């Protein structure tokens, strides 16, 4: 079913923190996964940790690729260099 009205929207800006923090966010997620496994090895399997870590890295790259692709629309003067 198609709707004529907009239900939600968001803006993407080259200057927002998520562009700058993409690498830090994935590093923090990976550290969290690893710490959970270390604290309670029965909570997460090695496969769980490997998959979670791969997803964290993939999402950081996906986010960065989205910003690179949208950079033309955002303007080059505010572009942030890749942290990934």
C-alpha positions, 0 to 999 in steps of 0.5 A: 500500500502506497502512502502519499504523505511522508511518515519519517525523514532524517538528514545526513550531513558530512559534518555529523559525528557519525561520519567522524566516529564510524571507526570508533563505533565499530571498535567499541562494538567489537570490544564489547563483544570480546569483553562479553565473551571473556566475562562469560564464555557461555553467553556468546560462542566464538562464532557469535563474536566473529559474526558480531565483529564482522557486522560491526566492521561491515556497518562502519564501511556501509555507513562510510560508503553512504556518506561518500556516495552522498558527498556530492549532495552534501557539498565537498567543503564539509567532507570528512576524511574516512576513519575506516 
